[in-house]
């Protein structure tokens, strides 16, 4: 039956109904979101760049029925609208505030993956009282995710961090991925993910095609790169922007997860998360996982998250 997943618990068969909904926000944007029925524990999933709520499907299927799950498409991704361009991570987190108010979602645990981790941190820092636990999965740092120019050898030049939206938009890396979107070059997208993300395991063929379909819905690539480049809620200057020092406002239990083979988020970024959030943060290394633990080792990821959320 479309929209219904069956999970086996012992000899019981549990039907998990996943619905795709849309809600119009007060700012005129419309956010799409997946809703999976469950028990009384609310969990909100926030996806990363080049994805949408679709890329959470494996975890949604796996998570304990005790959790009621919401997974939204950020502005400019998936089935959500993109009327006004984003200029910062805060634009996404302010959308999130309007979203949770509109559907009356409170007492929620949030899991933010990659860019979604930055959005989740900004939301928790700005709007205390909504989120009770925070999971940062392969997350951007509290000090952002730097965007470096390319050197003559085609590798990042770590001495040339791009400064403006225009330079990010016209950089070769942005042009390559945007060009793949514009020409629907599925093979370039696939090779990029195989090189950086699916370096151990790959999704099954059908699901991989659906993921590529999903990537092609993105309408805000350069804006996301720029927003990550300028994001900084630490107490430090990150080489481009002064920190807002809002990381100190994250007072809830926080789980920082990073795969030991992650080629996208460097180890020092997880260290910055731990340092800036402080005693509220706990670090767990995901063994033999890259930037997508959902594909590399779903059981390990699910167990670690479930144990944290249940404590």
N, C-alpha and C positions, 0 to 999 in steps of 0.2 A: 504494500500500500504506500503510495507516495507520501513522504513526510513522516512516516512512522518507522522507527528503528526498533529491533527486538534485541534486548540484552538478556543473557541467561545468568541468573543468580541461583546457584544450586540447581534444584529441579524446577524453579519458578521461571517463567518467561515474563519479562517486564517490557511492556511496550513504551517506548520513549518517543513522544510526538514532538517533532521539530517543525516549528512554523516560521515562515518568513513574514515579518511585519514591517510596516513603515509608520513613522510618526513625524509630523511637521513641527518644527521648532519655532520659537517666538522670533528668531532672526530670519525666518523665511526659508531656511534650508530644510530638507527632508532627509532623515536618516533611516536607512533600512537596518533591520536587525533580526537575527535568528533567536528564537526562544525555545528552549527545551524544557519540558515539564520535569519537575522533580520535587524533592522535599522542601523543607523550610530554610535551607541554607542557600542564599543567593550568591551567584558568582557571575561577574561581568568580565568578558574576554575582549581585549583590545589588540587588534592585529598590528602588524608592522608595514613597512614600505613594500610596494609591489605585490600586495596581497589584499585580502578583505576577510570578512568573517568566514568565507568559504574555506580558507586555509586552516581553520580551527577544527574542521570536521572530524578528524581522527580523535582528538581529545574529547570533543563533544560526545562522540559515540562511546568512548571508554569511561568517562567519569561516572562515579557512583551516582545512582538515582537519588541519593539524599540531597544532591545539589541541583537546584534550579538554575539553569544557565541562560544568560543573555550574551549574545555576541554581535556587536554592531559593526556596520561599515562606516568608517570615518568619512568625513566630507571629501568628495572627489574620488572615492573608491567604491567598487562594487555597485550596488544599486542605490547608493545615496546620491543626493544632488551635489552640484558644485556651481552655485550661483555667484558666490563671492570668493575670490582667491584667498587662500590662507597665506599669512606672512610669518607665522610663528607657531610653535608648539602650543602656545596658550590659546590660539584660535581653536585648535582641536579640543583642548580641555574645557574651554568655555562652551563649545557644542555639547560636550559630555555632561556638563552641569545642566544645560537646558534639557538634555535627553532624560537624565535620571529624574528631574523634576516633573517632566511631562508624563512619564509612565509611573511616577511615584515609587521609585526604586530606592530603598534605603537599607541600611544594615547589610551591605554587600561587600564581598571580597572581590578584589580586582586583580586580574592577571594581565600584565602588559608584556607583549613580545616585541623586542627590538625597538622600533620607533614607538610602538604602543607603550613600552615602558616609560619613555619620556613623557608621553601624554598622561599616563597614570600618575606619575610623580607630580607633575604640575597640578593635576586635579586634586590630589590628596593635600598638597601644600596649600592650595588656594581655598579649598572647600572642606574643612574638617567636619567630621560628624557623619559623613556618608559611608566611608569605607572603613571596615574594621580590620582587614588584613590585606597586605599587598604582596604580590608575587611579581618579581622583575625577571623575566625569562629572556636571556640573551639580549639584555637591554642596553640601549644607549646610556652613556654615563650621565650623571648629574651635571657634568661639564660639557655636555653635548657630544656630537659626533662630527669630527672635523672633516672638511672637504678640501683636499689638497689638489693643486694643479698637477698636471702630468709633466714629468721630465722628458728629455729628448729620447730616453730609452723606453718610454711608454709606462714607466713605473711612477707611483706617486712621489712628488717632490715635497718632502716633509718640511722644507724651509719656505714653501710658498703656499700658505693657506689662503684660499680665496676669500675675498672680503665682502663681496656684494652679491645680491641676487642675480644681477646681469652677468657677472663673471661665472657664477655657478651654472646659469642657464646655457651659456655658450661654451662651456667646457666640453672636451671631447667625450668624457664618460657620460655626461647627461645627453649629449647629442646622440650617442650610440644607442642608449636604451630608449630614448624618446623616438628615435628613428625606427627601432624595432616595433614600438607601439604603433606608430603612424603607418608603417608598411605591413603590419601584422606578421612580422618576421618571427615565427614561432621557434625556429631553430636557434636563432641568436639568443632568445630568452632561455631556451632549454640549456644551451651550452653555458650561459652565464650562471645559471643555478647549479648545473653539474660541477662547474669549476669552483664555486664559492660556497655553496650551501649543501647540495646533495652529494657530498664527497665520499660518503660511505654507502648509504642506502638511497634508493629512489622510490617514490610512490609507485604503485602499480600503474600500468599504462593508461587505464581509463581515468584514474584519478589525476594523473599527471597532466593529461590533456585538459581536464576541467580546471586545474590550477593555472595553466597557461591562458585559458579562456578568461579566467578571473584577473590575471595580471593585465590583460589588455583593456580592462575597464578603468584603469587609473588615468586621471586627468590632471594630476597636480605634481608630477615628478620633480621638476626643478624647485617648486615651492617647498616640497618636503625636504629635499637636500639642503636648501637654504635655512629652513627652520631648524633642522638638526645642527647645522653648522653654527648657528647663533644661540642655540639653547644653552642656558647656564644658570642653574639654581644653586650652585655651590657658593662658597665664600671667597672664591678665587677668580682672578682673571684667567680665562682659558686660552689666551693668546689672540682672541678676537673680541670677546665681550666681557664686561665685568659681571661677576656673579650676583644674583639677587639675594643669596644667602637663605633661600627658602627651604633648602634641604633640611635645615634644622627644625622645620615645622612638620616633618613627617614623624609623628609620634607613635604610629601604630606598628605592630609586628610586621616586619618586612623580610621576605625570603628572596635572596639574590641567587639566581641560577645561571650557570654558564657551562657549556660543554667544553671539555678540555681540548677539543679539536676545532673550535670555532674560528673560522678564518675571517669573519666579519667583525665581530666584537672582540677586541684584544683583551688580554688578561688585565692590563692596567686599568681598563674601564670598569671592570668589576671591582677592582681595588678602590677606585675612586668612589664608586657607589657605597662601598662599605665604610670608607673613611668619612664621607660627607653625611651619610644618614646616621652613622654612629651606632650606639648600643642597641637600637631598635632593629638592627639588621643582622640577619644570619646568612652565611654563605654556604652553599652546597655545590660542589663540582659534579657535573653530570658526566659519568665515565664514558669514554669512547663516543662522544656526541659532538656534532658540529652545530651550525646555527639553527638547525631544525631538529631538535630532539624529538619532536612529534613523529618524524619519519625514522630517525636513527634508532631510537629506543623508547617507544611509547610507554611500555610498561614501567620502566625506570622513572620516566617523567611523571606519569600519573601517580605512582606510589609516593614520590617525594611531595608532590603538590597536595595530594589527599591527606597525608600525615600532617602537613603543616596547617591545612585548613581545619582539620578536626581537633587539633590541640586546644 
